[in-house]
Amino acid sequence: MGPLKEFDSPVLTIEQQDAVATVWLDRPEARNAMGQDLWRDLPRAMDTVSEDSGVRVVVVAAKGPHFSVGLDLKAMGGLLSGDETADGAPSGLTPRPSMAARARGARSEVLRLQESITAVARCPKPVIAAVHGYCIGGGVDLISACDIRLASADAIFSVREAKVAIVADLGSLQRLPGIIGRGHLAELAFTGKDISAQRAREIGLVNDVAADAEGVLKAAGELAAEIAANSPIAVQGTKAVLAANEGRTVDQALEYVATWNAGMLASDDLVEAMTAFMEKRAPRFTGR
């Protein structure tokens, strides 16, 4: 596994092994708290792995003892409250903007952060979260945008925002109902409580739990390799069709996938699958 030289960030690292790219949260000294560098660079990282034809599956993992403690409140608090100017200068050095202007600025900043998380959800390739240690607040927003979530036994999850007087606004309240259901989400979001990896598995937040951080990375890599062995046309098509199901009736969704396959069935990968079956060997998919 080696780093991608074309991607440079002070808080993220991308490494690739075969067809699997790992996007590392790489600010361990701050327990991977999410500051301006992260929000700027996460969409860039997802664009990098999305556009690389050699990448078929993405793993999101973290360096250090924790996945992420969430929003870097020291770095981000001023901007989110509208108490700083756009260039980061304290508002006391310039005429204080009106309440409406500050509210407009705060809303714009939240929308920017939302887009950063949504870049993960929009990745056309499967994204697997490998979580260990704390996964708090914005960390949960991030993993909720992934397709599959795995955890180590020491992982702790919390939709923590209510405890710091914030309504969670980066995707947990919107994405988790489809993952864990409204009742479980309401309990987590109203209380801000911590839950264990075992509880997270019980409610469907994570698919499986490994013994430790090393184990969850190994499990994520094995799952990613299993997915990567399939036709990328079929895998990415499946992800697109699953996303298209939302907001459609069953009949509408069936019509959508019929149209999708009408255009995608005539692939070299399908010919290879049939040939490999007849020759009793493993297929070698190219994504064409």
C-alpha positions as CSV (number, residue, x, y, z in Angstrom):
1,M,0.0,0.0,0.0
2,G,1.4,3.4,-1.0
3,P,0.3,7.0,-0.8
4,L,-1.1,8.7,-3.9
5,K,1.5,11.4,-4.8
6,E,-1.0,13.6,-6.6
7,F,-3.0,14.2,-3.4
8,D,-1.7,16.5,-0.7
9,S,-3.4,17.5,2.5
10,P,-2.4,18.2,6.1
11,V,-5.2,16.2,7.5
12,L,-6.0,13.5,5.0
13,T,-3.9,10.8,3.3
14,I,-4.9,8.5,0.5
15,E,-3.2,5.1,0.1
16,Q,-4.0,2.5,-2.6
17,Q,-3.5,-1.3,-2.6
18,D,-4.6,-3.0,-5.8
19,A,-8.2,-1.7,-6.5
20,V,-8.8,-0.5,-3.0
21,A,-8.1,3.1,-1.9
22,T,-8.0,4.1,1.8
23,V,-8.8,7.7,2.7
24,W,-7.2,8.2,6.1
25,L,-8.3,10.9,8.6
26,D,-4.7,11.9,9.5
27,R,-4.8,14.3,12.3
28,P,-4.2,11.9,15.2
29,E,-2.7,14.6,17.5
30,A,-6.1,16.2,17.6
31,R,-8.0,12.9,17.7
32,N,-9.0,13.7,14.1
33,A,-11.2,16.7,15.1
34,M,-12.8,18.2,12.0
35,G,-11.5,21.7,11.2
36,Q,-11.3,23.8,8.1
37,D,-8.6,21.7,6.4
38,L,-10.8,18.6,6.6
39,W,-13.9,20.4,5.2
40,R,-11.8,21.8,2.3
41,D,-9.9,18.6,1.5
42,L,-12.5,15.9,1.9
43,P,-14.3,16.7,-1.4
44,R,-10.9,16.8,-3.1
45,A,-10.1,13.4,-1.7
46,M,-13.4,11.9,-2.8
47,D,-12.9,13.4,-6.3
48,T,-9.5,11.8,-6.5
49,V,-10.7,8.3,-5.7
50,S,-13.8,8.7,-7.8
51,E,-12.0,9.7,-10.9
52,D,-9.2,7.1,-10.6
53,S,-10.3,4.2,-12.8
54,G,-7.9,1.9,-10.9
55,V,-9.9,2.4,-7.7
56,R,-13.0,0.2,-7.3
57,V,-13.7,0.4,-3.6
58,V,-12.9,3.1,-1.0
59,V,-12.2,2.6,2.7
60,V,-12.5,5.5,5.1
61,A,-10.3,5.0,8.2
62,A,-8.4,7.0,10.8
63,K,-4.8,7.3,12.1
64,G,-4.3,7.4,15.8
65,P,-6.4,6.1,18.7
66,H,-9.7,7.5,17.5
67,F,-11.8,7.8,14.3
68,S,-12.9,11.3,15.1
69,V,-14.1,13.4,18.0
70,G,-16.2,15.4,15.6
71,L,-16.3,19.2,14.9
72,D,-13.2,21.1,16.0
73,L,-15.2,23.6,18.1
74,K,-12.3,25.8,18.8
75,A,-11.5,26.2,15.1
76,M,-15.0,26.3,13.8
77,G,-17.1,27.9,16.5
78,G,-16.7,31.5,15.4
79,L,-17.6,30.9,11.8
80,L,-20.6,28.8,12.6
81,S,-22.0,31.4,15.0
82,G,-21.2,34.3,12.5
83,D,-18.8,35.9,15.0
84,E,-15.9,35.9,12.5
85,T,-15.5,37.5,9.1
86,A,-15.1,35.3,6.1
87,D,-11.3,35.7,6.2
88,G,-11.2,34.6,9.8
89,A,-10.5,38.0,11.4
90,P,-12.3,38.6,14.7
91,S,-15.5,40.6,14.1
92,G,-14.4,43.2,16.6
93,L,-11.8,44.5,14.1
94,T,-14.5,45.4,11.6
95,P,-18.0,46.9,11.8
96,R,-20.2,44.2,13.3
97,P,-22.6,42.8,10.7
98,S,-26.3,42.8,11.3
99,M,-28.1,39.7,12.8
100,A,-29.4,38.8,9.4
101,A,-26.0,39.0,7.8
102,R,-24.5,36.8,10.5
103,A,-27.3,34.3,10.1
104,R,-26.8,34.3,6.4
105,G,-23.1,33.7,6.9
106,A,-23.7,30.9,9.4
107,R,-26.2,29.2,7.0
108,S,-23.7,29.4,4.1
109,E,-21.0,27.8,6.3
110,V,-23.2,25.0,7.3
111,L,-24.2,24.3,3.7
112,R,-20.5,24.2,2.8
113,L,-19.8,21.6,5.5
114,Q,-22.8,19.6,4.4
115,E,-21.4,19.5,0.9
116,S,-18.2,18.1,2.2
117,I,-19.9,15.2,3.8
118,T,-22.2,14.7,0.8
119,A,-19.1,14.3,-1.4
120,V,-18.6,11.0,0.4
121,A,-22.2,9.9,-0.3
122,R,-21.9,10.9,-3.9
123,C,-18.8,8.8,-4.6
124,P,-19.9,6.4,-7.3
125,K,-17.8,3.6,-5.8
126,P,-18.7,1.7,-2.6
127,V,-17.4,3.4,0.5
128,I,-16.7,1.4,3.7
129,A,-16.1,3.1,7.0
130,A,-13.7,1.3,9.4
131,V,-14.2,2.9,12.8
132,H,-12.3,2.5,16.0
133,G,-12.2,4.6,19.2
134,Y,-14.4,7.6,19.4
135,C,-16.8,8.4,16.6
136,I,-18.6,11.5,17.8
137,G,-20.8,14.1,16.2
138,G,-19.4,14.9,12.8
139,G,-17.7,11.5,12.8
140,V,-21.2,10.0,12.8
141,D,-22.2,12.4,10.0
142,L,-19.2,11.1,8.0
143,I,-19.9,7.4,8.5
144,S,-23.6,7.8,7.8
145,A,-22.6,9.0,4.3
146,C,-20.7,5.7,3.7
147,D,-22.3,2.6,2.3
148,I,-21.1,0.1,4.8
149,R,-19.8,0.6,8.4
150,L,-17.6,-1.7,10.4
151,A,-16.3,-1.1,13.9
152,S,-13.7,-2.3,16.4
153,A,-14.9,-3.5,19.8
154,D,-13.6,-0.3,21.5
155,A,-15.6,2.0,19.2
156,I,-17.9,4.6,20.9
157,F,-20.6,6.4,18.9
158,S,-22.5,9.5,19.8
159,V,-24.8,11.9,18.0
160,R,-23.5,14.4,20.5
161,E,-24.7,17.7,19.2
162,A,-27.6,18.2,21.7
163,K,-25.1,18.1,24.5
164,V,-23.3,21.2,23.1
165,A,-26.6,23.1,22.2
166,I,-26.5,22.3,18.5
167,V,-29.0,20.6,16.2
168,A,-27.0,18.0,14.2
169,D,-26.9,19.5,10.7
170,L,-24.4,17.6,8.6
171,G,-26.4,14.6,7.6
172,S,-27.0,12.3,10.6
173,L,-30.6,13.3,11.1
174,Q,-31.3,12.9,7.4
175,R,-29.4,9.7,6.6
176,L,-29.6,7.6,9.8
177,P,-33.4,7.1,9.6
178,G,-32.8,4.8,6.6
179,I,-29.9,3.0,8.4
180,I,-31.1,2.6,12.1
181,G,-34.7,3.7,12.0
182,R,-36.4,6.8,13.4
183,G,-36.8,5.5,16.9
184,H,-33.2,4.6,17.5
185,L,-32.1,7.8,15.9
186,A,-34.5,9.9,18.1
187,E,-33.0,8.2,21.2
188,L,-29.4,8.9,20.2
189,A,-30.1,12.5,19.0
190,F,-32.3,13.6,21.9
191,T,-29.9,12.2,24.6
192,G,-26.5,12.7,22.9
193,K,-25.6,9.5,24.7
194,D,-22.6,7.3,23.9
195,I,-23.3,3.8,22.6
196,S,-20.9,0.9,22.3
197,A,-19.9,-1.0,19.2
198,Q,-22.1,-3.9,20.3
199,R,-25.1,-1.6,20.7
200,A,-24.3,0.0,17.3
201,R,-24.4,-3.5,15.7
202,E,-27.7,-4.3,17.4
203,I,-29.4,-1.3,16.0
204,G,-27.8,-1.6,12.5
205,L,-25.5,1.3,12.6
206,V,-22.6,-1.0,11.9
207,N,-22.6,-4.3,10.0
208,D,-20.0,-6.1,12.1
209,V,-17.6,-5.6,15.0
210,A,-14.0,-6.7,15.0
211,A,-11.8,-7.3,18.1
212,D,-9.6,-4.2,17.7
213,A,-8.4,-1.4,15.4
214,E,-6.2,-3.7,13.5
215,G,-9.0,-6.2,13.1
216,V,-11.5,-3.7,11.8
217,L,-9.0,-2.5,9.2
218,K,-8.3,-6.1,8.1
219,A,-12.0,-6.8,7.9
220,A,-12.6,-3.7,5.9
221,G,-9.8,-4.6,3.5
222,E,-11.1,-8.1,3.0
223,L,-14.6,-6.9,2.3
224,A,-13.3,-4.2,0.0
225,A,-11.3,-6.8,-1.9
226,E,-14.3,-9.1,-2.2
227,I,-16.4,-6.2,-3.7
228,A,-13.5,-5.1,-6.0
229,A,-13.4,-8.6,-7.5
230,N,-16.8,-8.1,-9.0
231,S,-17.5,-6.1,-12.2
232,P,-17.1,-2.4,-11.3
233,I,-19.9,-1.7,-13.8
234,A,-22.3,-3.9,-11.9
235,V,-21.2,-2.7,-8.5
236,Q,-21.3,1.0,-9.3
237,G,-24.6,0.5,-11.1
238,T,-26.0,-1.2,-8.1
239,K,-25.0,1.7,-5.9
240,A,-26.6,4.1,-8.4
241,V,-29.8,2.1,-8.5
242,L,-30.0,1.9,-4.7
243,A,-29.7,5.6,-4.5
244,A,-32.3,6.1,-7.2
245,N,-34.8,4.0,-5.2
246,E,-35.2,6.8,-2.7
247,G,-38.3,8.9,-3.3
248,R,-39.6,6.4,-5.9
249,T,-42.4,3.9,-5.7
250,V,-41.5,0.3,-6.3
251,D,-42.9,0.4,-9.8
252,Q,-41.0,3.6,-10.6
253,A,-37.8,2.1,-9.2
254,L,-38.3,-1.1,-11.3
255,E,-38.7,1.0,-14.4
256,Y,-35.5,2.9,-13.5
257,V,-33.4,-0.2,-13.2
258,A,-34.9,-1.7,-16.4
259,T,-33.8,1.4,-18.2
260,W,-30.4,1.3,-16.5
261,N,-29.7,-2.3,-17.5
262,A,-31.0,-1.7,-21.1
263,G,-27.9,0.6,-21.4
264,M,-25.4,-1.3,-19.3
265,L,-25.9,-5.0,-20.0
266,A,-23.9,-4.8,-23.3
267,S,-20.6,-4.7,-21.5
268,D,-17.3,-6.6,-21.9
269,D,-17.6,-7.6,-18.3
270,L,-20.9,-9.5,-19.0
271,V,-19.2,-11.3,-21.8
272,E,-16.3,-12.1,-19.5
273,A,-18.6,-13.4,-16.8
274,M,-20.3,-15.8,-19.2
275,T,-17.0,-16.9,-20.7
276,A,-15.5,-17.5,-17.3
277,F,-18.5,-19.5,-16.2
278,M,-18.3,-21.7,-19.3
279,E,-14.5,-22.2,-18.8
280,K,-14.9,-22.8,-15.1
281,R,-12.6,-20.1,-14.0
282,A,-12.7,-16.9,-12.0
283,P,-13.7,-13.9,-14.2
284,R,-11.3,-11.1,-14.8
285,F,-13.3,-7.9,-15.0
286,T,-12.0,-4.8,-16.6
287,G,-14.9,-2.4,-16.1
288,R,-15.6,-2.0,-19.8
